[in-house]
Amino acid sequence: MISVQAAESLILDLVQPIQEYEEVDLNQALGRILTQDIYSDLDFPHWHNSAMDGYALCHGDLAEFDTLAIAPTDIPAGRFHNFAITKGECVRIFTGGMLPQGTDTVVMQEDVEVNGDLLKLKIMPKLGEYVRQKGEFYQAGKTLLRGGMRINPPEIGILAATQYQKIQVVRQPRISIISTGNELQELSNSLQSGQIVDSNQYALVALIAQSGAIPIPLGIVGDRPEHLAVIIQKALDSSDLVISTGGVSVGDYDYVDQVLANLGANVHIHACAIKPGKPLTVATFDRNHRRQIYFGLPGNPASTMVGFYRFIKGAIAKLSGASSLYWYPQYIQATTLDDLHAQGRREAYLWGYLSCDRRSWQFQPVRNYSSGNLISWAGANGLAMLKVNQTYIPQGESVQVMMI
């Protein structure tokens, strides 16, 4: 049985990033991965401009003049001009307006007194105050965005500001989902005694889409190895990565590992020292000059969720061409609001609710940690982690929490 850290390292070593790219419109780039560094031939700001509504002036004039003459014009944002002030003069300017020649400082309108065409300062401004200098935010020719970044809303805005209408991104991974088990039924079916809805399929579709990949739900296959072999082959023919749930333990109806071996897979992991989710299959197929990874997760919904967040989300990030910043879970230290218990034999993940007050993060665990209890996941946004041999963290103590 492999440790969690060893499993994570092995999985990431097995993943080969996709090397296929495509060009998309900027309004379709959200969540995609940049293929290369982005540059601009523009400075940001493009020119010196005002950060406030007020008056632009030459700071050096303030040593000679008690009042300044107000020029008979004003400078709103968006107006190009070649205006220059004369000595002892200032000009009305608005936020975003281009600073005229001869000015280097802006004083807020609240900090002056205006009497006709004369201006008197209530306070002495600092040199350069309320002026956004040309190139202060970004200088033309430098790296603006790094290849491997995920394009989030701020990056969309940056790309728009630099007039990128189209952008080259990595092709999205295609990920097949297989649910195994005779007890599973489709969402629309009537349930008989002993049957349950295949909720894992729907949860995984959402998790995969949220991770920036394309989910391919292939439905339910019963506990028949010959049927499982057919659907796994179908998944391999249509996707970059395959996830199945159920059939990876040591029961009489658990056939996944056997079928994978028969199909020529190299099975790297059979079990992991994690709770929930000890039965974990990780296998690879090397076909047509590319590697495909197969994840077999337990069928219990909590095990599926923990397995995805702990191992598969990072694998998808690397497969997508994202930089290593996105490969690993993010942890914070939080104060637990209730006692936390674990058996200590495996690294344990306890789901619950993260919140933050003005001083620190807090973690409220759920009441029932059954791996079959999907209901307890409603609203959960954190996984408290107890290390191997750690059996107890009392209320009020610090715990490491994975943000989900």
N, C-alpha and C positions, 0 to 999 in steps of 0.2 A: 504494500500500500504506500503510495507516494505522498509526500507532504504537499501542502497547499502551495508553498513557495516554489518547490521543485516542479509541480504541475504547471504553474504559471510560466516559469522560465522555459520549460520544455515546449509548451503550447506556442509561445511567442517565437521560439526558435524554428518551429515547424511552419509557421505562416510565411508565405511568400507574397509580398505586396503585388497587387494588380498593376500591370504595366500598359494598360490600354487606356487611352485618353479620348475625350470628346469635348467639343466646344458647345457651350450653352449660353443663352441669353442671360443677362445679369439678373433679371427677375425670376430666373429658374435656378439660380446658383445657391440658394440657401441650403446649408447643411452639406454642401459638396466640399471636396478636398482639392485645394490648389495643386497644380502639378509643378509649378516653378515659381521662382521669386518674381515679384511684381515691382516695377519701377515707374516713376513719373518724370516728365520733363518740366513739371510745374513746381514752383515753390509753394509752400503753405505756411502762412497766407501768401497770396500771389503778390501783394503789395502791402506797404505799411497802411494800417487802417485803425479806426477808432473802436475801442471796446465799450464805449459809453456814449450816450447823448450828452453833448456839452460843447466845449470850445477848444479848438486846436490853437496852440501858440508855440512860440519859441521860448524855451525855459530860460535862456540867457537874457531875454528882455526883462525878466522880472527883477533883475538887480538894478535896472535903470528906470523902470516905469511903475508908478503906483496904479495907474489905470491903463487899459489897452483899448485901442480903437477897434471897433467891430467892423469887419469888412462887409460891404453891401451885397453879400451873397450867402448862400449856405451850401452844405455838401451832404446830401443824403446818400445812403447806400445805393450802389449800382450806377452812379453817374461818373463817367470818365471826365477828367478835367486836366488842364495844365496850369491851374491857378497857383499863384505863389503869393505869400503874404509879404508885406514890407515891414521894416523895423518898427516895433511898438504896436503891431497890429495882431489881431486874432480873427478867427472865423468860426461861425456856427457850424457844427458837424454832428452827424447822427451815427448811431451804432452801425459799423460796417463801412462807413464812408472812407474814401481814400484820403490819407493825410496830404495836404498841399505842400508844395515846396516851401522850405523855411520853417516848418513846424516839427516839433519832436515830442510834444507833450499834450495831453488832453486833460482838461479839468471838467469835472461833472457840473451839469447845470445847477445842481442843488448847492454847489459850493461857490457860487458867484452872485454878485449883484449887478443888474443891468439897468443903466440909466440912459435911455435914448440909444446912442451909438457908442456908448462907453461901457467898459466892463471892469469891475473891481473884484478882486479875489477875496473870499472870506478866509481861505486857508492857502498855505504855500504847497503846491504839488511837488512831488519828486520828479526828477528828470525822467522822461519816458513813461510816466504814469498813464495808464489806460490806453496804451498804444500796443497794438499787435504788430510786431516787427515782421517784415517780409522774411520768409524762410524760418520763422521761429519754431513752427511745428514740424516742418519737414523741408529738407533741402533737395532740390531737383537732382536726380541721378542716384540717390541713395536707395537702399532697399526699403520698400514701403511695406510689403507683405511677404512673408516667407512661404516657399513651397512646402506643402505638407500641412498647412493651416486649414482648419475647418472654417468655412465661410459662414459666419454668423451675421446678424443684422448690422453690427458696427462695420464689419468688412464690406457688406453690401453698400453702405453709405460711402465708405472710403473709395471703393471702386467706381461708384457713380461720380464722386467728386473729381476723380482723375479721368473721367470720360471713357471708361471701359464699358462698351456696350455688350461685348461677348467676352467670355473667359474660358480658359482651358482647364478642365477638371478631370479627375480620375473617374473612369467608369464605375458606377455603383455595383458593389458585389451583389450577386444573386444567391439567395439562401433558401434552400428547401427545408420544409418542416414536415416531419412524419410523426404521427401519433400511433403508438402500438397498444393493443390490449383488447381482449374480447368484451370487456365491460364498457367500452367507450361507445357513445352514441353521438350522432350529429345534433346540432343545436335545435333543429326543428322537429326531431323525433320525439315520440312519446316514450317515457322512461318506464321500463319494467323493473321489478325488484332485482337488485344487484347491478343495475346499470347506472352510469353517470355520464354527464355531458363532457365532451372533449374540450374543456376550458383551456388546456395548455396551448392548443393550436392558436386560439385567439389571442392569448397573452403573448405568445412568441411573435405572432404577426406584428403586434403593436411594439414590442421591444426591438425587433429587427428594424422596423420602419423608423423608430425613434433614434436608432443608431446610425441612420443614413444609408441603409442597405435596402434591397428590394426583396420582400418576403414572397416565397412561393409555397403556399400551403397545399400539401398533397393529400390531406385527409387521413383517414383512419385505416390501419391494416390490423387484422386479427392476429392472434398468436399462432401463426402458421409460417414456418421458416421459408417455404417456397414462395409464399405471397410477399413476405418481407424482402426477399432477395429481388423480386421483380420491382418493387417500389423503390428500393435503394438504388438499383440500376437506373431507374427513371430519374431519380433525384440527381445522380451523378452526371447524367446526360444534359441536365438543364441548369446546373447551378455551380457556384464556386465553393460552397460550403454547405454541409448538410447537418441538420439537428433533428434527432429523434428523441422522443420521450417514452419511457417505459422499456421493459425488456432487457435491462442491463444488470440486473441483480443475479442471484445464483439459484433462482427458483426453477421449477420444471418447465415453466413457460417463458423463460427469459432466453431469447434466441439471438439477440443482436450481435454479440461477439462472435458466435459460431458462424453466422451468416457473413459477417464482414471477412472473417478468415477465409471462408469458402470463395468469396469474391476477389481474393487476392490483396486484401488490405493489410497494411502494416499496423498492428494495434500497439500503441505506445503506452497507454494507461488503461488499466482495468478498474482501479479503485483509488480513492483519494481520502486522506485523513481530514475530512471536512464534515461538519454536521450543520444542517442537513445536506445530503447529497453524496454519501460515501460511494455508492456505485457510480462510477464515472468512466465512460469509454471515450478515448481519444484515439482516432485512427487516421491514417493517410492513404490516399490513392495517388500514385504518380502515373498520369495518363496524358498522352498527347502533349508531352513536353511541359506539363503544368501539374502542380500539386493541388489536390483537393483534400480538405480536412473534414472529418466526420466526428461530430460530438453526439454521444449517447448519454442522455440525462435520465435520472430516475423519473418515474411518472408522477410522484407526489408533487403537487403544485409548488409548495415551498421549496423543495429541492430543485425544481426547474428554475424558479426565480433566482435563487441563490447561485446556482451553477451558471446561469446566464450572466448575472452581474459580476461574478467573481472571475470568470474565465473567458466567456464568449464575447462579451462586449469589447474587451481589449483586443481579442483576436480579430474582430470585425474592423476595429480601428486600424490595425496594422495592415490587414488585407486591403483596406480602402486607400492605402497610401498616406495615411495621416502620420505626422511626426510622432516620436516616442512619447511626447507629452500626453497623448491621448490613450496610450496603451494600458495604463495602470489605474486602478481605483484611486479615488481621492478620499483621504482619511482626515478626520479632525478629532481633537480631544473634546469630550463632552462630559458633563456631570450626569450620572444616572439618577433618575428620580425614584427608582425602585431597586431592590436587590436584583442582581443578575446571577443566574446559576447555570452551570454546565457540568457535564460528566468529566471533562478534562482529558479524555482519551483522544479526542480529535479537536481541531480548531473549530470553534463554534461561532455561528453567526445568528444573532438574535435580532429580529426586526422590530421596528418601532418608529417613534415620531421625534424627529429633531426639531428643536426650536431654539431661538436665540434671544436673550434679553440684552440689556445694554452692556453687560460685562462678559458673558460667556455663553457657550452652547450647552443645551440640556437635552437629555435623551430619555424619553418615556417608553419603556418596553411594553409590548402587548401582553395580554394575560395568558394566552395559550399558544405554545410553540409547536404544536403538532405539525409535522411536515405535510399532513393532508389538509390542514386548515387554511384554505385559500381566503376565507372570509376575513381572517385576522390581518390580511395584507392591505385592506382598504385604508388608504391615506398614508401608508408607511413610506418613509423617505430616508431611512437610515438602517444600517446593519451594524449592531454592536458586535465587536470581535473579541472573543475570549481565546487566548492562546492554549496550546496543548499544555496540560497539567494545571491550567487555571480553572478552578471550579467555582469561584465566588468573587463577586465584586459588590460590596455593600452599597446601599443607598447613600448618595452624597459623594461617592468617590469618582475619580476620573476613569473614563473608558474610551478606547479608540473606536470610532464609528466610521464606517464606510458610507459616503454620501451616495444615494441612489436617486 
